[in-house]
Amino acid sequence: MFSLISSFQMQFMLLFSRQGKLRLQKWYVPLSDKEKKKITRELVQTVLARKPKMCSFLEWRDLKIVYKRYASLYFCCAIEDQDNELITLEIIHRYVELLDKYFGSVCELDIIFNFEKAYFILDEFLLGGEAQETSKKNVLKAIEQADLLQESVSTAPFCDIFTNI
């Protein structure tokens, strides 16, 4: 059976505030830091300049940009021209749902102070720009297990860590 999600590949995802502050960036294509900064600056300005009632899709260079605002954060993704914008919106929404479940009504401060968890959740959900796991339950279970492992390692005495190897 053919799946639309399996042929989908995101180029990058950016999270930024209404003030234009970058909060999270994930690149799935190799670009120089200079090019990443240029793209980020250009897209943040473009998206923030758009009116709230405008379409959440725009053509930019040879890509399609799909974005959605949740509270004070914009979630912005770049996809290939032939990729489906609605799947991208669903992926953005699923990521927000995962963040909400993990943090309990996620806000910008959660992303700022727990950015490593936000990246970890994204990496459990997307791999190489493709949806790896669509089940919220499975993603959250994997994150919970990783949290438990991290907690057990951080609370174990130093010598116990090496004696159990």
N, C-alpha and C positions, 0 to 999 in steps of 0.2 A: 504494500500500500504506500502511495506517495504522500509525504508529509510536507506541508509548506514550511514548517519550522526548520526542517533538516536542511533546506537549501538556503536558509537565511544566514547572512553573516553581517554583523555590525562592524563598522570601521572603528568607531570610538564612542564613548559615552562621557558626557561632561555634566557635573552638577554645579550650579552656581546660584548665588543669592540674587535678590532683586537689585542689590547694590553693585552687582557685577563681580563679586568675590568668588573665585573658584574654590569649591569645597571638595570635589572629588573628580578625578580624571582617569579614565581607563582607555588605553590605546591598543587596538588589535591589529594595527598595521605599523610597520617600522617607519618612523619619521624622525628627523633631527629635532633636538630640543627647540631650535630656532623656529622651525616650521610648526611645531606643536603650539608654541607661544603665539605665533602669528594667527594660526587657525582659531585658537581659543579666543584671542582678543577680537577677531573679526566676528565670530559666531555670537559671542556674548553681546557685543554691540548690536548686531542684527536682530537677535531674538528680543532683547530688552526694548528695542525701538518699536517693536510690533504692538499693535493694539490688542487688548484682551479678547475681542470677538473675532479676530482674524484666525484663519486656518492654522492648525498646528504643524502643517507640512510646508516645506519650502525647498525649492531647487537651489542648490548652491554648488558652484563649480560643476563637477561631474557626479555629484552625490545628491541624495535627498536628505534633508534634515527633518527630523521628527522630534518635537519637544512637547512637554506638558509641564504646567506649573502646579505644584502642590504646596500650599501655604506660601512660605517665603522662598522656596527653592524651585529652580527650573531644572528639569531632567531633559537633557538634549542628546540625541543620538544621530549618528550619520550612518546611512545605509547606501548600498548600491542602487543605481537607478531602477533596476528590475525588481528589487525587493519590495515587499508588501509593507506599506506604512501602518496599516491597522495591526499587523502582528507586532510591529515595533512599539506602537502605543500599548499593546497588551503586555509586552515585555517590560516596559517602563512601569506600568501599573502593578505588575506582579512583583517587581523589585521594591516598589513602595509598600506593597502589602507585606512583604517579607521584613522590611525594616520596621514597619508598624508592629508586627507580631513580636519581633525580637526586642525592640526598645519600649513597646507599649505606647503607641501614639508618638511616632518619631517626629522630632523637630530639628531645626538647623543645628542647634547646640549639640544634639546627639551625634550628628555627623562630624562636627568640629572636634569634639572631645573623645570620640570613639571612632575615628576615621579608619583605624585598622580593622574594626569589626564591620564597618560598612563595606570595605574592600573585600573582606573575607566572605561576607554574605553574597556580594556580587560574584566572586570567584566560584562559590558553590553553585550559583545559579547559571552563570554564563562561563563558557570555556572557549577561548579563542574567538570570541564574538558570536558564538552560537549557543542557543539554549541547551544546557547540559541536563538540567533536571527541571521539569515543569511542575512537579508536585511540591506545593508549599510545605506540606507535612514532612516530606523526605529531606528537603533543604534544611528546615528548622531542626530536624532530628540530627542531621550531620553537624550542624553548628553547635547544638547542645552537647553532643558527644565530644567535640573538639574543646568546648569550654570546660567540660568535666576533666578531660585529660590535662589541659593546661593548668587547671586548678590543683589537680592531684600532684602534678610535677612541681608546681611552685610552692606547695605546702610541705612536700616531702623533704626531709633533711638531705643535704648534699651527698653524704656517703650512701644513703639508701638508694639514691637514683642509680648509682653505679654498681651496687651489689645485686640489683635485680636484673642486670643485663645478661 
